[in-house]
Amino acid sequence: MGAEPGRATREVTNPATGEVLAALPLAGSQDLDAAAEAAATAFPEWRRTPALQRSRILRRAADVLRSRAAEIGHLTSLEQGKPIAEATSEVHAAADIFDWFAEEGRRAYGRVVPAGRADRQDLVIREPVGPVLALTPWNFPITIPARKIGAALAAGCTCVIKPAEETPATTLALAQACHDAGLPAGVLSMIFGDPAHVSERLILHPAIRKVTFTGSTAVGAEIAGLAARHVKRTSLELGGHAPVLVFEDADLDLVLRTAGAAKFRNAGQVCISPTRFVVHESLHDDLAARLAKHATGLVVGPGTDPHTTMGPLIHDRRVAAVQSLVDDAVGRGGHLLAGGTAGEPRGSYYLPTVIAAAAPDSRAMHEEPFGPLALLTPFGTDDEAVEIANATEYGLAAYAFTDSLQTARRVAAEVQAGMIAINHAQLVGPETPFGGLKQSGYGSDGGAEALDGYLNTKLVSQA
Protein backbone atom coordinates (compact mmCIF):
# COMPACT_ATOMS: atom_id res chain seq x y z
CA MET A 1 0.00 0.00 0.00
CA GLY A 2 1.83 3.08 -1.22
CA ALA A 3 1.22 6.82 -1.11
CA GLU A 4 1.63 9.59 -3.65
CA PRO A 5 4.50 12.04 -3.05
CA GLY A 6 3.70 14.74 -0.52
CA ARG A 7 0.63 13.00 0.88
CA ALA A 8 0.41 12.41 4.64
CA THR A 9 0.60 8.76 5.64
CA ARG A 10 0.13 6.63 8.73
CA GLU A 11 1.93 3.42 9.59
CA VAL A 12 -0.15 0.25 9.80
CA THR A 13 1.40 -2.21 12.24
CA ASN A 14 0.97 -5.84 13.18
CA PRO A 15 -0.11 -5.82 16.86
CA ALA A 16 1.38 -9.28 17.36
CA THR A 17 4.89 -8.17 16.48
CA GLY A 18 5.00 -4.39 16.17
CA GLU A 19 6.11 -4.84 12.54
CA VAL A 20 5.15 -2.06 10.13
CA LEU A 21 2.93 -3.55 7.44
CA ALA A 22 2.28 -0.51 5.24
CA ALA A 23 2.13 3.25 4.92
CA LEU A 24 -1.52 4.22 4.64
CA PRO A 25 -2.28 7.32 2.51
CA LEU A 26 -4.52 9.80 4.33
CA ALA A 27 -7.18 11.94 2.72
CA GLY A 28 -7.00 15.71 2.70
CA SER A 29 -9.91 18.15 2.59
CA GLN A 30 -10.14 18.02 -1.21
CA ASP A 31 -10.31 14.23 -1.13
CA LEU A 32 -13.10 14.32 1.44
CA ASP A 33 -15.10 16.81 -0.58
CA ALA A 34 -14.59 14.72 -3.71
CA ALA A 35 -15.90 11.60 -1.95
CA ALA A 36 -19.02 13.40 -0.70
CA GLU A 37 -19.66 14.96 -4.10
CA ALA A 38 -19.22 11.60 -5.85
CA ALA A 39 -21.86 10.12 -3.52
CA ALA A 40 -24.20 13.00 -4.28
CA THR A 41 -23.65 12.67 -8.05
CA ALA A 42 -24.24 8.90 -8.04
CA PHE A 43 -27.28 9.03 -5.74
CA PRO A 44 -30.06 9.94 -8.24
CA GLU A 45 -29.24 7.04 -10.55
CA TRP A 46 -28.66 4.56 -7.71
CA ARG A 47 -31.96 5.40 -6.01
CA ARG A 48 -33.74 4.78 -9.35
CA THR A 49 -31.99 1.44 -9.80
CA PRO A 50 -34.59 -1.29 -9.23
CA ALA A 51 -34.32 -3.01 -5.86
CA LEU A 52 -33.89 -6.34 -7.64
CA GLN A 53 -30.83 -5.06 -9.47
CA ARG A 54 -29.33 -3.64 -6.28
CA SER A 55 -30.01 -7.00 -4.66
CA ARG A 56 -28.15 -8.88 -7.38
CA ILE A 57 -25.06 -6.69 -6.96
CA LEU A 58 -25.00 -7.28 -3.21
CA ARG A 59 -25.42 -11.01 -3.73
CA ARG A 60 -22.55 -11.08 -6.21
CA ALA A 61 -20.41 -9.16 -3.70
CA ALA A 62 -21.27 -11.76 -1.07
CA ASP A 63 -20.14 -14.53 -3.41
CA VAL A 64 -16.88 -12.70 -4.09
CA LEU A 65 -16.24 -12.37 -0.36
CA ARG A 66 -16.76 -16.08 0.21
CA SER A 67 -14.36 -16.94 -2.61
CA ARG A 68 -11.69 -14.70 -1.00
CA ALA A 69 -12.40 -15.54 2.65
CA ALA A 70 -9.04 -17.18 3.34
CA GLU A 71 -7.07 -14.32 1.76
CA ILE A 72 -9.06 -11.59 3.54
CA GLY A 73 -8.98 -13.49 6.84
CA HIS A 74 -5.20 -13.55 6.67
CA LEU A 75 -5.11 -9.78 6.11
CA THR A 76 -7.39 -9.24 9.12
CA SER A 77 -5.25 -11.44 11.32
CA LEU A 78 -2.11 -9.55 10.31
CA GLU A 79 -3.43 -6.04 10.94
CA GLN A 80 -5.95 -6.65 13.73
CA GLY A 81 -4.45 -9.63 15.55
CA LYS A 82 -7.42 -11.97 15.97
CA PRO A 83 -6.90 -15.70 15.37
CA ILE A 84 -7.06 -16.72 11.73
CA ALA A 85 -10.14 -18.89 12.31
CA GLU A 86 -12.05 -15.95 13.83
CA ALA A 87 -10.90 -13.63 11.05
CA THR A 88 -11.94 -16.01 8.27
CA SER A 89 -15.29 -16.64 9.95
CA GLU A 90 -15.85 -12.89 10.02
CA VAL A 91 -15.53 -12.69 6.23
CA HIS A 92 -18.23 -15.33 5.83
CA ALA A 93 -20.40 -13.39 8.30
CA ALA A 94 -19.98 -10.24 6.17
CA ALA A 95 -21.13 -12.20 3.12
CA ASP A 96 -24.20 -13.39 5.05
CA ILE A 97 -24.95 -9.77 5.97
CA PHE A 98 -24.85 -8.72 2.32
CA ASP A 99 -27.16 -11.61 1.42
CA TRP A 100 -29.62 -10.55 4.13
CA PHE A 101 -29.78 -6.92 3.02
CA ALA A 102 -29.94 -7.96 -0.63
CA GLU A 103 -33.28 -9.56 0.17
CA GLU A 104 -34.49 -7.06 2.76
CA GLY A 105 -33.99 -4.16 0.33
CA ARG A 106 -36.58 -5.78 -1.96
CA ARG A 107 -39.12 -5.53 0.87
CA ALA A 108 -38.89 -1.85 1.76
CA TYR A 109 -42.63 -1.62 1.39
CA GLY A 110 -44.91 1.36 1.78
CA ARG A 111 -48.63 1.06 2.45
CA VAL A 112 -52.07 2.30 1.48
CA VAL A 113 -53.85 4.02 4.36
CA PRO A 114 -57.68 3.97 4.40
CA ALA A 115 -58.45 7.64 3.78
CA GLY A 116 -60.78 9.72 5.87
CA ARG A 117 -62.64 10.86 2.73
CA ALA A 118 -64.01 8.91 -0.22
CA ASP A 119 -62.42 11.25 -2.78
CA ARG A 120 -58.86 10.89 -1.44
CA GLN A 121 -56.10 8.28 -1.61
CA ASP A 122 -53.37 8.24 1.07
CA LEU A 123 -50.11 6.46 0.28
CA VAL A 124 -47.08 6.00 2.54
CA ILE A 125 -43.86 5.72 0.54
CA ARG A 126 -40.36 4.75 1.73
CA GLU A 127 -37.50 6.55 0.02
CA PRO A 128 -33.70 6.43 0.52
CA VAL A 129 -32.33 9.12 2.83
CA GLY A 130 -29.49 10.11 0.52
CA PRO A 131 -25.70 9.91 0.74
CA VAL A 132 -24.55 8.27 3.98
CA LEU A 133 -21.36 8.73 5.99
CA ALA A 134 -20.35 5.53 7.80
CA LEU A 135 -17.65 5.60 10.50
CA THR A 136 -16.45 2.18 11.65
CA PRO A 137 -13.92 0.76 14.18
CA TRP A 138 -11.04 -1.68 14.04
CA ASN A 139 -12.33 -4.56 16.17
CA PHE A 140 -14.54 -6.08 13.45
CA PRO A 141 -13.12 -4.47 10.30
CA ILE A 142 -15.33 -6.28 7.80
CA THR A 143 -18.63 -7.20 9.49
CA ILE A 144 -19.36 -3.76 10.96
CA PRO A 145 -18.69 -2.01 7.63
CA ALA A 146 -20.75 -4.72 5.88
CA ARG A 147 -23.75 -3.94 8.10
CA LYS A 148 -23.64 -0.25 7.26
CA ILE A 149 -22.75 -0.58 3.59
CA GLY A 150 -25.22 -3.41 3.05
CA ALA A 151 -28.13 -1.54 4.61
CA ALA A 152 -27.31 1.74 2.85
CA LEU A 153 -26.92 0.24 -0.62
CA ALA A 154 -29.97 -2.00 -0.27
CA ALA A 155 -32.10 1.02 0.67
CA GLY A 156 -30.91 2.94 -2.38
CA CYS A 157 -28.44 5.22 -0.60
CA THR A 158 -24.89 5.95 -1.69
CA CYS A 159 -22.18 5.69 0.93
CA VAL A 160 -18.88 7.22 1.99
CA ILE A 161 -17.16 5.05 4.58
CA LYS A 162 -14.23 5.88 6.82
CA PRO A 163 -12.98 2.66 8.39
CA ALA A 164 -10.36 2.51 11.13
CA GLU A 165 -6.84 3.42 10.06
CA GLU A 166 -5.53 0.46 12.09
CA THR A 167 -7.21 -2.10 9.80
CA PRO A 168 -7.43 -0.66 6.27
CA ALA A 169 -6.66 -3.72 4.17
CA THR A 170 -9.65 -5.70 5.42
CA THR A 171 -12.20 -3.01 4.63
CA LEU A 172 -10.55 -2.20 1.32
CA ALA A 173 -11.06 -5.86 0.41
CA LEU A 174 -14.77 -5.42 1.15
CA ALA A 175 -14.94 -2.39 -1.13
CA GLN A 176 -13.04 -4.29 -3.83
CA ALA A 177 -15.61 -7.09 -3.65
CA CYS A 178 -18.39 -4.53 -4.21
CA HIS A 179 -16.52 -3.04 -7.16
CA ASP A 180 -15.89 -6.45 -8.70
CA ALA A 181 -19.58 -7.30 -8.27
CA GLY A 182 -20.50 -4.39 -10.54
CA LEU A 183 -21.29 -1.57 -8.13
CA PRO A 184 -21.42 1.66 -10.17
CA ALA A 185 -18.77 4.32 -9.70
CA GLY A 186 -19.45 6.80 -6.90
CA VAL A 187 -21.98 4.64 -5.08
CA LEU A 188 -19.37 3.59 -2.51
CA SER A 189 -16.28 5.60 -1.63
CA MET A 190 -13.71 4.77 1.05
CA ILE A 191 -11.38 7.27 2.67
CA PHE A 192 -8.86 7.24 5.51
CA GLY A 193 -7.56 10.21 7.45
CA ASP A 194 -7.41 12.06 10.73
CA PRO A 195 -10.65 10.94 12.44
CA ALA A 196 -11.56 14.35 13.86
CA HIS A 197 -10.93 16.16 10.59
CA VAL A 198 -12.74 13.56 8.50
CA SER A 199 -15.76 13.52 10.82
CA GLU A 200 -16.20 17.27 10.97
CA ARG A 201 -15.58 17.88 7.27
CA LEU A 202 -17.96 15.18 6.07
CA ILE A 203 -20.69 15.43 8.71
CA LEU A 204 -21.05 19.10 7.92
CA HIS A 205 -20.79 18.61 4.15
CA PRO A 206 -24.16 19.50 2.54
CA ALA A 207 -24.17 16.32 0.44
CA ILE A 208 -24.23 14.00 3.47
CA ARG A 209 -27.74 13.29 4.77
CA LYS A 210 -27.20 10.50 7.30
CA VAL A 211 -24.37 9.55 9.67
CA THR A 212 -23.89 6.10 11.15
CA PHE A 213 -21.15 5.46 13.70
CA THR A 214 -19.84 2.54 15.74
CA GLY A 215 -17.34 3.35 18.47
CA SER A 216 -16.97 4.87 21.90
CA THR A 217 -19.71 6.73 23.72
CA ALA A 218 -17.57 9.87 24.08
CA VAL A 219 -16.88 10.11 20.34
CA GLY A 220 -20.47 9.18 19.51
CA ALA A 221 -21.75 12.12 21.54
CA GLU A 222 -19.47 14.48 19.60
CA ILE A 223 -20.67 13.06 16.28
CA ALA A 224 -24.31 13.36 17.27
CA GLY A 225 -23.73 16.99 18.22
CA LEU A 226 -22.10 17.79 14.88
CA ALA A 227 -24.90 16.11 12.95
CA ALA A 228 -27.56 17.91 15.00
CA ARG A 229 -26.16 21.28 13.91
CA HIS A 230 -27.50 20.53 10.43
CA VAL A 231 -30.42 18.29 11.48
CA LYS A 232 -28.89 15.17 9.96
CA ARG A 233 -30.08 11.72 10.91
CA THR A 234 -27.76 9.56 12.99
CA SER A 235 -27.55 6.03 14.27
CA LEU A 236 -25.03 5.27 16.98
CA GLU A 237 -23.78 1.91 18.23
CA LEU A 238 -21.60 2.85 21.18
CA GLY A 239 -19.92 1.27 24.20
CA GLY A 240 -21.10 -1.70 26.22
CA HIS A 241 -20.37 -3.44 29.50
CA ALA A 242 -22.39 -6.63 29.36
CA PRO A 243 -23.51 -8.32 32.59
CA VAL A 244 -23.87 -12.10 32.78
CA LEU A 245 -26.49 -12.99 35.38
CA VAL A 246 -25.90 -16.51 36.68
CA PHE A 247 -28.84 -17.52 38.86
CA GLU A 248 -28.88 -20.26 41.48
CA ASP A 249 -30.44 -22.82 39.12
CA ALA A 250 -28.01 -22.13 36.24
CA ASP A 251 -26.05 -24.84 34.44
CA LEU A 252 -22.41 -23.85 35.02
CA ASP A 253 -21.15 -26.07 32.21
CA LEU A 254 -23.39 -24.13 29.84
CA VAL A 255 -22.23 -20.79 31.26
CA LEU A 256 -18.60 -21.70 30.75
CA ARG A 257 -19.11 -23.21 27.30
CA THR A 258 -20.97 -20.15 25.99
CA ALA A 259 -20.41 -16.91 27.90
CA GLY A 260 -17.04 -18.01 29.27
CA ALA A 261 -15.74 -18.79 25.79
CA ALA A 262 -17.27 -15.64 24.32
CA LYS A 263 -15.51 -13.49 26.92
CA PHE A 264 -12.10 -14.02 25.32
CA ARG A 265 -13.18 -13.89 21.68
CA ASN A 266 -11.16 -11.22 19.86
CA ALA A 267 -9.22 -10.78 23.12
CA GLY A 268 -12.33 -9.25 24.69
CA GLN A 269 -12.33 -6.39 22.18
CA VAL A 270 -16.04 -6.79 21.52
CA CYS A 271 -18.73 -4.28 22.48
CA ILE A 272 -21.08 -7.09 23.55
CA SER A 273 -18.36 -9.09 25.31
CA PRO A 274 -19.59 -10.83 28.50
CA THR A 275 -17.65 -8.99 31.19
CA ARG A 276 -19.43 -8.64 34.57
CA PHE A 277 -20.34 -12.15 35.73
CA VAL A 278 -22.95 -11.48 38.40
CA VAL A 279 -23.17 -14.88 40.07
CA HIS A 280 -25.37 -16.28 42.82
CA GLU A 281 -23.29 -16.56 45.97
CA SER A 282 -23.72 -20.35 46.09
CA LEU A 283 -22.08 -20.70 42.64
CA HIS A 284 -19.58 -17.83 42.64
CA ASP A 285 -16.44 -19.66 43.78
CA ASP A 286 -17.09 -22.70 41.60
CA LEU A 287 -17.63 -20.65 38.43
CA ALA A 288 -14.63 -18.44 39.24
CA ALA A 289 -12.35 -21.47 39.50
CA ARG A 290 -13.70 -22.96 36.26
CA LEU A 291 -13.40 -19.68 34.37
CA ALA A 292 -9.83 -19.18 35.60
CA LYS A 293 -8.91 -22.69 34.42
CA HIS A 294 -10.43 -21.94 31.02
CA ALA A 295 -8.49 -18.65 30.78
CA THR A 296 -5.13 -20.19 31.63
CA GLY A 297 -5.73 -22.90 29.03
CA LEU A 298 -6.00 -20.44 26.16
CA VAL A 299 -3.09 -20.27 23.72
CA VAL A 300 -2.01 -16.64 23.40
CA GLY A 301 0.02 -15.68 20.35
CA PRO A 302 -0.03 -14.23 16.83
CA GLY A 303 -3.38 -14.62 15.15
CA THR A 304 -1.71 -16.04 12.06
CA ASP A 305 -0.50 -19.06 14.05
CA PRO A 306 -3.23 -21.73 13.64
CA HIS A 307 -2.64 -22.92 17.22
CA THR A 308 -3.48 -19.50 18.70
CA THR A 309 -6.83 -19.20 20.46
CA MET A 310 -6.42 -15.58 21.61
CA GLY A 311 -4.42 -12.91 19.86
CA PRO A 312 -3.00 -9.55 21.00
CA LEU A 313 -4.80 -6.32 21.74
CA ILE A 314 -4.83 -3.77 18.95
CA HIS A 315 -2.01 -1.63 20.41
CA ASP A 316 -0.02 -0.96 23.57
CA ARG A 317 -2.44 1.74 24.73
CA ARG A 318 -5.09 -0.92 25.22
CA VAL A 319 -2.62 -3.02 27.22
CA ALA A 320 -1.96 -0.10 29.57
CA ALA A 321 -5.69 0.65 29.90
CA VAL A 322 -6.55 -2.94 30.85
CA GLN A 323 -3.65 -3.11 33.31
CA SER A 324 -4.91 0.03 35.03
CA LEU A 325 -8.37 -1.48 35.49
CA VAL A 326 -6.92 -4.76 36.80
CA ASP A 327 -4.67 -2.98 39.30
CA ASP A 328 -7.62 -0.96 40.56
CA ALA A 329 -9.88 -4.02 40.94
CA VAL A 330 -7.23 -5.99 42.82
CA GLY A 331 -6.44 -2.96 44.96
CA ARG A 332 -10.09 -2.83 46.00
CA GLY A 333 -10.06 -6.42 47.21
CA GLY A 334 -10.69 -8.43 44.04
CA HIS A 335 -9.10 -11.89 43.91
CA LEU A 336 -6.82 -12.31 40.90
CA LEU A 337 -7.23 -15.93 39.74
CA ALA A 338 -5.68 -15.80 36.27
CA GLY A 339 -3.61 -13.43 34.16
CA GLY A 340 -3.31 -9.90 35.43
CA THR A 341 -0.26 -8.97 33.42
CA ALA A 342 0.94 -8.19 29.93
CA GLY A 343 2.24 -11.04 27.82
CA GLU A 344 5.56 -11.27 26.00
CA PRO A 345 7.32 -7.93 25.42
CA ARG A 346 7.11 -8.21 21.63
CA GLY A 347 3.56 -7.36 20.61
CA SER A 348 0.52 -5.89 22.38
CA TYR A 349 -0.42 -8.92 24.45
CA TYR A 350 -2.38 -9.11 27.68
CA LEU A 351 -3.02 -12.45 29.34
CA PRO A 352 -6.62 -13.68 29.79
CA THR A 353 -7.57 -12.37 33.22
CA VAL A 354 -10.15 -13.45 35.80
CA ILE A 355 -10.91 -11.50 38.96
CA ALA A 356 -13.31 -12.96 41.54
CA ALA A 357 -15.21 -11.08 44.26
CA ALA A 358 -14.79 -7.80 42.37
CA ALA A 359 -15.91 -4.85 44.48
CA PRO A 360 -18.93 -2.96 43.10
CA ASP A 361 -16.97 0.32 43.18
CA SER A 362 -14.09 -1.05 41.09
CA ARG A 363 -13.51 1.02 37.98
CA ALA A 364 -13.70 -2.10 35.85
CA MET A 365 -17.25 -2.70 37.05
CA HIS A 366 -18.28 0.61 35.46
CA GLU A 367 -15.74 1.34 32.70
CA GLU A 368 -15.73 -0.83 29.59
CA PRO A 369 -12.49 -2.88 29.73
CA PHE A 370 -12.46 -3.76 26.01
CA GLY A 371 -9.92 -6.45 26.74
CA PRO A 372 -9.57 -10.02 28.06
CA LEU A 373 -10.86 -9.25 31.55
CA ALA A 374 -13.64 -11.20 33.26
CA LEU A 375 -14.96 -9.97 36.60
CA LEU A 376 -17.10 -12.03 38.97
CA THR A 377 -19.17 -10.58 41.77
CA PRO A 378 -21.62 -12.49 44.00
CA PHE A 379 -25.29 -11.66 44.65
CA GLY A 380 -27.75 -12.94 47.20
CA THR A 381 -31.18 -12.01 45.87
CA ASP A 382 -32.60 -11.61 42.37
CA ASP A 383 -33.31 -7.95 43.13
CA GLU A 384 -29.62 -7.45 43.86
CA ALA A 385 -28.62 -9.19 40.61
CA VAL A 386 -30.80 -6.90 38.50
CA GLU A 387 -29.55 -3.85 40.38
CA ILE A 388 -25.93 -4.75 39.69
CA ALA A 389 -26.70 -5.48 36.03
CA ASN A 390 -28.20 -2.01 35.58
CA ALA A 391 -25.51 -0.16 37.56
CA THR A 392 -23.61 1.25 34.57
CA GLU A 393 -24.34 3.95 32.01
CA TYR A 394 -24.30 1.31 29.28
CA GLY A 395 -27.21 -0.70 27.94
CA LEU A 396 -26.02 -2.65 24.92
CA ALA A 397 -26.02 -6.39 25.68
CA ALA A 398 -26.78 -8.63 28.64
CA TYR A 399 -26.79 -12.38 29.29
CA ALA A 400 -28.63 -14.54 31.80
CA PHE A 401 -28.57 -18.20 32.73
CA THR A 402 -31.49 -19.81 34.53
CA ASP A 403 -33.85 -22.77 34.27
CA SER A 404 -36.74 -20.66 35.55
CA LEU A 405 -39.15 -19.22 33.00
CA GLN A 406 -40.29 -16.68 35.58
CA THR A 407 -36.72 -15.49 36.19
CA ALA A 408 -36.05 -15.29 32.45
CA ARG A 409 -39.13 -13.14 31.97
CA ARG A 410 -38.04 -10.85 34.77
CA VAL A 411 -34.59 -10.41 33.21
CA ALA A 412 -36.19 -9.60 29.85
CA ALA A 413 -38.45 -7.01 31.46
CA GLU A 414 -36.08 -5.35 33.96
CA VAL A 415 -32.52 -5.53 32.64
CA GLN A 416 -31.70 -2.35 30.73
CA ALA A 417 -30.14 -3.56 27.49
CA GLY A 418 -31.00 -3.46 23.82
CA MET A 419 -30.11 -7.14 23.42
CA ILE A 420 -30.50 -9.93 25.97
CA ALA A 421 -29.47 -13.57 25.50
CA ILE A 422 -30.90 -16.15 27.90
CA ASN A 423 -29.06 -19.46 28.25
CA HIS A 424 -26.74 -18.75 25.33
CA ALA A 425 -24.25 -16.08 24.23
CA GLN A 426 -24.82 -15.66 20.49
CA LEU A 427 -26.54 -12.31 19.96
CA VAL A 428 -25.33 -11.37 16.50
CA GLY A 429 -27.10 -12.32 13.28
CA PRO A 430 -27.94 -10.44 10.07
CA GLU A 431 -31.65 -11.00 10.69
CA THR A 432 -31.83 -9.58 14.25
CA PRO A 433 -31.60 -5.96 15.45
CA PHE A 434 -28.27 -4.88 16.90
CA GLY A 435 -28.27 -1.78 19.08
CA GLY A 436 -28.44 -0.45 22.61
CA LEU A 437 -30.07 1.78 25.19
CA LYS A 438 -28.86 4.54 27.50
CA GLN A 439 -25.26 5.58 26.70
CA SER A 440 -24.89 2.65 24.31
CA GLY A 441 -26.58 4.63 21.55
CA TYR A 442 -29.67 4.37 19.39
CA GLY A 443 -30.73 2.87 16.10
CA SER A 444 -29.99 -0.59 14.79
CA ASP A 445 -27.28 -2.20 12.67
CA GLY A 446 -29.15 -5.42 12.01
CA GLY A 447 -32.49 -6.93 11.08
CA ALA A 448 -35.34 -5.20 9.33
CA GLU A 449 -34.93 -2.31 11.78
CA ALA A 450 -31.53 -1.45 10.26
CA LEU A 451 -33.05 -0.64 6.89
CA ASP A 452 -35.44 1.84 8.53
CA GLY A 453 -32.49 4.05 9.43
CA TYR A 454 -31.71 4.59 5.75
CA LEU A 455 -35.25 5.35 4.58
CA ASN A 456 -37.43 8.45 4.76
CA THR A 457 -41.17 8.09 5.19
CA LYS A 458 -43.29 10.21 2.83
CA LEU A 459 -47.05 10.64 2.80
CA VAL A 460 -48.65 11.22 -0.62
CA SER A 461 -52.29 12.24 -0.25
CA GLN A 462 -54.11 12.65 -3.53
CA ALA A 463 -57.69 13.84 -4.16
Secondary structure, 3 states (H helix, E strand, C coil): CCCCCCCCEEEEECCCCCCEEEEEECCCHHHHHHHHHHHHHHHHHHHHCCHHHHHHHHHHHHHHHHHCHHHHHHHHHHHHCCCHHHHHHHHHHHHHHHHHHHHHHHHCCCEEECCCCCCCEEEEEEEECCCEEEECCCCCCCHHHHHHHHHHHHHCCCEEEECCCCCHHHHHHHHHHHHHCCCCCCCEEECCCCHHHHHHHHHCCCCCCEEEEECCHHHHHHHHHHHHHCCCEEEEECCCCEEEEECCCCCHHHHHHHHHHHHCHHHHCCCCCEEEEEEECCCHHHHHHHHHHHHHCCCECCCCCCCCCECCCCCHHHHHHHHHHHHHHHHCCCEEEECCCECCCCCCCECCEEEECCCCCCHHHCCCCCCCEEEEEEECCHHHHHHHHCCCCEECEEEEECCCHHHHHHHHHHCCCCEEEECCCCCCCCCCCCCCEECCEECCCCHHHHHHCCEEEEEEEEC
